[in-house]
Amino acid sequence: MKYEEVIGKINGFLSEEFEVDAEKITPGANLRQVLELDSLDYIDLVVVIENNFAFKVKPEDFVGIITFQNFYDYIISRVNTKELV
């Protein structure tokens, strides 16, 4: 899956699932603030990731994820690893 395809897919499901204007989803923006995530929302986010990209997410995977760019990089690295296996 190409980088641009992954970003488009991520932005689409984040905008829809969390009812956020897609224009607010930018690489440097704070993921938690823009999506207004609380602890239950993180569970929803994990479910959405697993459903869209078919890999398991561990809570500790989110430790270093602050911006959308961090989130994109995480998803892309996991998708690429999965495709190589």
Summary of the structure (lengths in Angstrom):
residues: 85
radius of gyration: 12.0
end to end distance: 14.2
largest distance: 35.4
contacts: 205
relative contact order: 0.17
helix: 69%
strand: 2%
